[in-house]
Structure formats: C-alpha cells, structure tokens
Amino acid sequence: MTDTARFEQAQKDVKTLDSKPSNNDLLFLYAHFKQGSTGDVSGKRPGMMDMVGRAKYDAWAKLKGLSADEAKGKYIDKVDALLKSHKS
C-alpha cells in the first residue's frame, strides 16, 4: 500500500476508535494531518477567546518545516498506536 493510501486509510481507521483519545493525542493527529495534507501553517493565529482554535494552530505551527511524507508517517504511526489502545 502506498503512503498516500495508508494515510487515507488511517483517516478512516481513526474514526472507528471505541473511546476518544486524549486532547494531546487529538492535537497531535490534527497537526500532523494538516502538515501532511496542507503543508506549513498559514493564516493568522486565532484570538485569545478561541482557545481550541489557538491550540490547534499552535500544534500545527510547531511542525513548520516538517515534510509532508514525514508528517503522514507520524500520523499513521499514531493512529496505529491508538487503534491498539482504544479498541476493544
């Protein structure tokens, strides 16, 4: 299976988890998904009142310069780990 196909499959697999991952895991997934699919963060950082948007933006911004392939690989690895720990 190609990296792109594995990345797409991981996006489907993560939706089958039996329990919600921690906020840190969710931020990791969000940031690596965005870096792998869009590239470096863009746009303005959300304001103080948008705490969730701000946390997501900051998590993505930390990955600046990470290649799309590396971000996709880390996303796939995290989903694989979550499937082991969050499935009955």
Residue, then its C-alpha position, 0 to 999 in steps of 0.5 A: m500500500t502506498d503512503t498516500a493510501r495508508f494515510e487515507q486509510a488511517q483517516k478512516d481507521v481513526k474514526t472507528l476508535d471505541s473511546k476518544p483519545s486524549n486532547n494531546d493525542l487529538l492535537f497531535l493527529y490534527a497537526h500532523f494531518k494538516q502538515g501532511s495534507t496542507g503543508d506549513v501553517s498559514g493564516k493568522r493565529p486565532g484570538m485569545m477567546d478561541m482557545v481550541g482554535r489557538a491550540k490547534y494552530d499552535a500544534w500545527a505551527k510547531l511542525k513548520g518545516l516538517s515534510a509532508d511524507e514525514a508528517k503522514g508517517k507520524y500520523i499513521d504511526k499514531v493512529d496505529a498506536l491508538l487503534k491498539s489502545h482504544k479498541s476493544 
